Amino acid sequence: MLFSLLLAAAAVQAPITQVTVFSDRARVTREATVIVGESSAVEFPLLPDGVDTDSVRLEAQGAQVRQVTVAPGETEGAFDAGEAQQLLEKLEKLDDKLAALDFELRARGQELRVLRNLNPQLPPSEPLKPPQKLAPQQWTSALSFVDQNLERVQARIRELREKGIDLQDERRQLSERAQQVGGARREHGIKVSAVLSGKGAAKLSLVYALRGASWSPGYELQYRPGEEKVDVQFGGSVSQATGEDWTNAQLVLSTAVPGQYTRLPKLLTWKIGNKERFEPVSHATRQPPRPMPAPNAPAEPRDEAAQKREELRSRLLSLAGSPESIDFEEEDEAGRGGAVSLGATGKVAYGAGASGMAMRKPAPPPPPASAPMPVAPAPMKMEARARNYAAAAPAVQAEARNEGAPEQSYIIDAVTEASPQLAGELDLAAPMEVAVTSKNASSRSGAARGPRLAMGLSPPPAYVPPTFPPNSPASLAGGYDLSFPAVHRASVTSGGPQRRVGLFSETWPVKTERVVWPGLGKEALLIARLKNPSQHVLPGGSAELFVGEDPSGTARISLTAPGQEISLPLGIDRAVKAERNVAQVQTETGLISKDEVTEYTVTIEVANPYTHPLALRVVDQVPLAGDKNTTITLKSTSPQTAERKDDTGELTWRMEVPASSKQVVTFSYELKRPKGYRVHQ
């Protein structure tokens, strides 16, 4: 009874309403509304082949789900047999017309060559009579006859060519339509059907996961000059090749990693001692061999109507894909056909070119797709997985009961006892061996024939830790499971371009300062310092920077928690420039051994062209002594608030320049070395 209900399941329209996109996969939700009776069967649209069948879940509001069936399935393409038959007949008629047109065109070409090769000739002369002469009065009529026929044949050739080009254009259009009609093949995928019970309308939600989708986070930061604010727009670039299109769906972008292993590990009994010790027992366990398919297994019987549709489809695609190779472009008419000669009687005889003008028939269609194909038996390949043994049991080095017995190899029974799933993955026909030696053998040599099993607490045998590239959302989130719903619904086409999806837009207060390195250049770099005032933990990603409406570059943002400070370079502020001047005074000191002393005074001027105060940071440097013969001493700094790094000699001033004014920074240092001593940078 239940099987008959599934066969008569009603197809429901279940569009995609919500998609959660992870780093390497997506979770899709389809929704449908159906009218449920005491026992109703429904069938959802065919899902792509990449669906994880273990993730399929069905929820019903207003009804009870009695059974859900998930199995491979296929749908018949929308093949219109009536239109296909009409297209096939039209294509065959067009091919006949093209063949007849090509035949006539070749014949006219032969006639044209004959007319061009006509020349007046003298009749054969008799031996005892003088040679005859041509009659010039008859040339006019002969040349007029040739010209009239040449004009008639050339006009017909032009007419045939124009007609042939039109027929080829018509055939090309029919071929394209035939390929569309005949190309409506079956679609393979995952079929989900369910049996429901209830009364009235019910809302169904089908949830499943599949690979082939990803997204990457990105930012747009726009600084408002004079307002000390930054517009922060956070979004994601979504791409997918899952095999189904997401049309007007609510997208949620997540940095979480879906669980791949849900069973908890199980600890085995671990005993160390002499009496109760683990002794492996020889055990031969093999997986039953898979049934091999027959070499020429007959195909499943199909109904006669389906077989006729397949034959019609094959004929249509064969005819549409192999057009007649006829060239109607302009060329030398004399180039078509074979040789032409004038016999003694003056009649035209056609050569090899005329014999090849038979009408061509299309190639016979290939056999229908339903014909049985020979199936070659696939070789059985099983792979020994040594790491599963290492994860299944602790190290084993047991002693044989009989002293002096030679080394023996055993298969560990504890492997299959610890993990039944592992037994299906191991190749027990060629097992990993664990050496079990006697007392005498172990005293002579401590080496075992096979690799020993490692001792320790290990994860389950089937567990594989997930790995993601460094630019994936899971890596950029630093372990946080973040979820961001899209602001608006969006459509993402499978295999199409990336789709930019907006996640949120906020305005944050910001503090800016100009930083100048006068020793390297005059330009000032605009740097913004802002704290994350929102409640969102933001993953890392690339950021497009704007100052007003002008782009200023790109930056890389790291993982940012609420309240964490971010420093962003916003580009060069060309209105602020630094001027650096160096003055030096050289003297000599000492009575016996002379020393040369050079005092350097550095003056830096920075002007503020704005009508508001300007936060400024000036960075310069004092050289460090490179050997024991030189001494460098910092004499003074102005203003006195300079920060100095002794390991690099870097000097930093932080100040606020009043509106429409300038700030002067000076510092001086002294270089002392023996007289005549050459210094190098």
Stockholm file with secondary structure:
# STOCKHOLM 1.0

chainA/1-681         MLFSLLLAAAAVQAPITQVTVFSDRARVTREATVIVGESSAVEFPLLPDGVDTDSVRLEAQGAQVRQVTVAPGETEGAFDAGEAQQLLEKLEKLDDKLAALDFELRARGQELRVLRNLNPQLPPSEPLKPPQKLAPQQWTSALSFVDQNLERVQARIRELREKGIDLQDERRQLSERAQQVGGARREHGIKVSAVLSGKGAAKLSLVYALRGASWSPGYELQYRPGEEKVDVQFGGSVSQATGEDWTNAQLVLSTAVPGQYTRLPKLLTWKIGNKERFEPVSHATRQPPRPMPAPNAPAEPRDEAAQKREELRSRLLSLAGSPESIDFEEEDEAGRGGAVSLGATGKVAYGAGASGMAMRKPAPPPPPASAPMPVAPAPMKMEARARNYAAAAPAVQAEARNEGAPEQSYIIDAVTEASPQLAGELDLAAPMEVAVTSKNASSRSGAARGPRLAMGLSPPPAYVPPTFPPNSPASLAGGYDLSFPAVHRASVTSGGPQRRVGLFSETWPVKTERVVWPGLGKEALLIARLKNPSQHVLPGGSAELFVGEDPSGTARISLTAPGQEISLPLGIDRAVKAERNVAQVQTETGLISKDEVTEYTVTIEVANPYTHPLALRVVDQVPLAGDKNTTITLKSTSPQTAERKDDTGELTWRMEVPASSKQVVTFSYELKRPKGYRVHQ
#=GR chainA/1-681 SS CHHHHHHTCEECCCCEEEEEECSSEEEEEEEEEEEECSSEEEECCCBCTTEEEEEEEEEEEEEEEEEEEEEEEEECCCCCHHHHHHHHHHHHHHHHHHHHHHHHHHHHHHHHHHHHTCCCCCCCCCTTSCCCCCCGGGHHHHHHHHHHHHHHHHHHHHHHHHHHHHHHHHHHHHHHHHHHHHTCCCEEEEEEEEEEEEEEEEEEEEEEEEESEEEEEEEEEEEETTTTEEEEEEEEEEEECSSSCEEEEEEEEECCCCCSCCSCCCCCCCCCSSSSCCCCCCCCCCCCCCCCCCTTCCCCCCCHHHHHHHHHHHHHHHHHHSCCCCCCSCCCGGGSSCCEEECTTCCEEECHHHHTCCCCCCCCCCCCTTSCCCCCCCCCCCCCCHHHHHHHSCCCCCBCSSTTCCCEEECCHHHHHHCHHHHTTSCTTSCCCEEEBCHHHHHHCCCCSSCCCCCSCCCCTTCCCCCCCTTSHHHHTTTCCCEEECSSCEEECTTSCCEEEEEEEEEEECEEEEEECTTTCSEEEEEEEEECCSSCCBCCEEEEEEETTEEEEEEEECCBCTTCEEEEEEEEEEEEEEEEEEEEEEEEECSSSCEEEEEEEEEEEEECCSSSCEEEEEEEECCCCCSTTCEEEEEEEESTTCEEETTTTEEEEEEEECTTCEEEEEEEEEEEEETTCCCCC
#=GC SS_cons         CHHHHHHTCEECCCCEEEEEECSSEEEEEEEEEEEECSSEEEECCCBCTTEEEEEEEEEEEEEEEEEEEEEEEEECCCCCHHHHHHHHHHHHHHHHHHHHHHHHHHHHHHHHHHHHTCCCCCCCCCTTSCCCCCCGGGHHHHHHHHHHHHHHHHHHHHHHHHHHHHHHHHHHHHHHHHHHHHTCCCEEEEEEEEEEEEEEEEEEEEEEEEESEEEEEEEEEEEETTTTEEEEEEEEEEEECSSSCEEEEEEEEECCCCCSCCSCCCCCCCCCSSSSCCCCCCCCCCCCCCCCCCTTCCCCCCCHHHHHHHHHHHHHHHHHHSCCCCCCSCCCGGGSSCCEEECTTCCEEECHHHHTCCCCCCCCCCCCTTSCCCCCCCCCCCCCCHHHHHHHSCCCCCBCSSTTCCCEEECCHHHHHHCHHHHTTSCTTSCCCEEEBCHHHHHHCCCCSSCCCCCSCCCCTTCCCCCCCTTSHHHHTTTCCCEEECSSCEEECTTSCCEEEEEEEEEEECEEEEEECTTTCSEEEEEEEEECCSSCCBCCEEEEEEETTEEEEEEEECCBCTTCEEEEEEEEEEEEEEEEEEEEEEEEECSSSCEEEEEEEEEEEEECCSSSCEEEEEEEECCCCCSTTCEEEEEEEESTTCEEETTTTEEEEEEEECTTCEEEEEEEEEEEEETTCCCCC
//
